[in-house]
Amino acid sequence: MATSSLYLFTGPELGEKKDAIENLRIQSRKRLGQLDEHIFYVAETRIQDVMELLLNGSLFASARFIVLNGAEQIKKKEDIELISKWFTSVEKNSEDSSVLILVSDENSCDKKLESIVPKENKRIFWEMFDNRKEQWVADFFKRNGYSISSEAIELLLDMVENNTDALRSECSRFFLCFEPGHRVSCDDVEKILVSNRQESAFTLFEGMCDSSKNLQARFENALIVLQKLRMSKESSGVQLLAVLAYCFRRLKLWHIITQENPYPSDFDLKIKGFSSKKAQSQYRSGAKLWDIKSVSKILAMIAKTDMDIRSSGTMLEDVKLQVLLYSIIKKNGEPIQDYIC
């Protein structure tokens, strides 16, 4: 039997997930030699094309190493069968020349897809609990020759997404601003993370959820953030839509949790992926703006915009994204044409 050819990594903890993929990459290089490496997204790539790439040998490498993101979107029977046939063939012929890692930010995927992957090759990367995050941050600063106060850690954790990938990125910014040996304070955190805040699709969603601002202010702010993103490395409309879809799916999950229990405990929220106070506050605010029916309509609008951009190209991409934000913020997911007289 071939060793370590198919994996499924799920869950919201992006940093540990990336580390696990990198470790597999290193192990595969040692075991298989030079790798032909590829990263794909289910929303952008046909499963058939990925399978053909795995089945065809490479002229310039010993093996293929493919990371396929968005595995929760693999639901079609024919796509799951293609993956199953490939893996069955690998096992049957004792081939040891390719690695496929299915990756999802969700906690699970289609059960038929999960059943294909060997139990030992499946792993869920859960978000860290608060006590673990605090120690992680303190250790990260210490390893790099810095220290940080407990108050600064608490403030930093309230401002950063709850995964080690985001934490590693944000914490590293302090090393560019201060000399080794510096003790990071609350003032430092506010100066570095607030004054020099970098926009992303996640901060776009965060601003859209700010129920303390009126509707027009939220829309205008969203357009400003979108413009910044389109002028930066985060300019891919398809990737931006993928993040927004992920965030609104989590908002739908928040509604489901709170419908079952209007006052969930911190533990109940944490096991569902809402461990940080920042995330809880953000989704609580978003739930005030969009009920579960509106969220379903918004997810449908995001999917439609994604299809429109793919079919018509990038020429009208900016306009379609702006129309989507208008629909989400001002019309709660309703198509704009429904309001034109």
Helices and strands as residue ranges (DSSP letters): E 6-10, H 14-32, E 35-41, H 47-55, E 63-69, G 71-73, H 77-92, E 98-103, H 111-116, G 119-121, E 122-124, H 130-143, E 147-148, H 150-159, H 164-177, E 183-184, H 186-189, I 190-194, H 201-208, H 215-230, H 237-260, H 266-271, H 277-289, H 292-312, H 317-331, G 336-339
